[in-house]
Amino acid sequence: MTIDYSSKEVWQQRFTEHPDNFEWLGGSDALLPIIQNLLSSLPIDSTILHIGCGTSNLSFAIRDGLSVSPERILNLDYAARAIELGQALEGDSKAKGKMLWTVADLLDWENLHGACKEMAPFGMILDKSTSDAIACGYDVDASIAFLPGHPTVQLEPMILLALHLAALVRPGSVWLAMSYSSTRFDFLDDVHALPGVARLNDLWTVERKEEVEAFEQVVPDAPGSTHVHRPPIMHNVYVLRRTNTPLDVWPKDDFYE
Ligand SMILES: C[S@@+](CC[C@H](N)C(=O)[O-])C[C@H]1O[C@@H](n2cnc3c(N)ncnc32)[C@H](O)[C@@H]1O
């Protein structure tokens, strides 16, 4: 049976049946130094949007390991169960202040904008394999409320995600993505025909792409648990930078401030 990783119901069920911490593509260790470095290039009060947080501890690791004020972090997922679990976990922690949590669909602008508007425009987007899940979906009928003429178009889900995120962040902000795919963002160069946007790489540029070795949880003494002769599995870390090309969503002064 193939699993539809783009289905909300699939994720809701998974987090209901497996409520414990689970890290897609491995834990936060490989990402933390990169995030620390990127944060030092951003304004000190930049807000962070963690998309498709699931039951990952990445936001907790940033809060605790990098001393980022919890009020600067918004955790978002469309699976309500994941958000309930994260909030409950945070409720048990002794940290001062609380992160923000919201249930929203990254591919539904009205819903997403409503959920994010208090903290947008963001300085950093964190995406650990959420793009991978979204890329599994079919094309989406989308009304692009912030493009001239408010066109309704059918778009690949990753194109819609890139547009939505571009509308939620400041110029110079970062989209940090970890993905199993070495071609995850090739679409930025391919698309020419979006109304009001010349090309998606006018909005996002891939500033860095590097491979990191996948962390594998090995159960000691289990049959087949040693991978001594296996080549390492690599994942891809992308740093995308938002250009200065505005989308008509924030007042221009706000965008360039
Ligand atoms: C592969 S999991 C990654 C979870 C987590 N980031 C991690 O590293 O363990 C994908 C996550 O994205 C969420 N997701 C997928 N599509 C989404 C969408 N359209 N809007 C919001 N969340 C979405 C799923 O509910 C799930 O939590």
The ligand as a Tripos MOL2 file, in Angstrom:
@<TRIPOS>MOLECULE
LIG
   27    29     1     0     0
SMALL
NO_CHARGES

@<TRIPOS>ATOM
      1 C1          7.6140   14.5080    6.6670 C.3       1 LIG1
      2 S1          6.7210   15.2260    7.9790 S.3       1 LIG1
      3 C2          7.9770   16.2110    8.7580 C.3       1 LIG1
      4 C3          7.6470   16.5110   10.2050 C.3       1 LIG1
      5 C4          8.7570   17.2750   10.9350 C.3       1 LIG1
      6 N1          9.1080   18.5060   10.2260 N.3       1 LIG1
      7 C5          9.9830   16.4250   11.1400 C.2       1 LIG1
      8 O1         11.0550   16.7900   10.6620 O.co2     1 LIG1
      9 O2          9.8840   15.3980   11.8190 O.co2     1 LIG1
     10 C6          5.7270   16.4530    7.1350 C.3       1 LIG1
     11 C7          4.9300   17.3420    8.0650 C.3       1 LIG1
     12 O3          4.3340   18.3640    7.2850 O.3       1 LIG1
     13 C8          2.9720   18.5120    7.6330 C.3       1 LIG1
     14 N2          2.2840   19.0100    6.4180 N.ar      1 LIG1
     15 C9          2.2170   18.4110    5.2010 C.ar      1 LIG1
     16 N3          1.5130   19.1550    4.3250 N.ar      1 LIG1
     17 C10         1.1290   20.2770    5.0000 C.ar      1 LIG1
     18 C11         0.3630   21.4220    4.6400 C.ar      1 LIG1
     19 N4         -0.1650   21.5810    3.4090 N.pl3     1 LIG1
     20 N5          0.1570   22.3820    5.5720 N.ar      1 LIG1
     21 C12         0.6670   22.2350    6.8230 C.ar      1 LIG1
     22 N6          1.3870   21.1630    7.2430 N.ar      1 LIG1
     23 C13         1.6270   20.1870    6.3330 C.ar      1 LIG1
     24 C14         2.5300   17.1160    8.0790 C.3       1 LIG1
     25 O4          1.4000   17.1300    8.9290 O.3       1 LIG1
     26 C15         3.8050   16.6430    8.7950 C.3       1 LIG1
     27 O5          3.8220   17.0440   10.1330 O.3       1 LIG1
@<TRIPOS>BOND
     1     1     2 1
     2     2     3 1
     3     2    10 1
     4     3     4 1
     5     4     5 1
     6     5     6 1
     7     5     7 1
     8     7     8 2
     9     7     9 1
    10    10    11 1
    11    11    12 1
    12    11    26 1
    13    12    13 1
    14    13    14 1
    15    13    24 1
    16    14    15 ar
    17    14    23 ar
    18    15    16 ar
    19    16    17 ar
    20    17    18 ar
    21    17    23 ar
    22    18    19 1
    23    18    20 ar
    24    20    21 ar
    25    21    22 ar
    26    22    23 ar
    27    24    25 1
    28    24    26 1
    29    26    27 1
@<TRIPOS>SUBSTRUCTURE
     1 LIG1         1 GROUP 0 **** ****
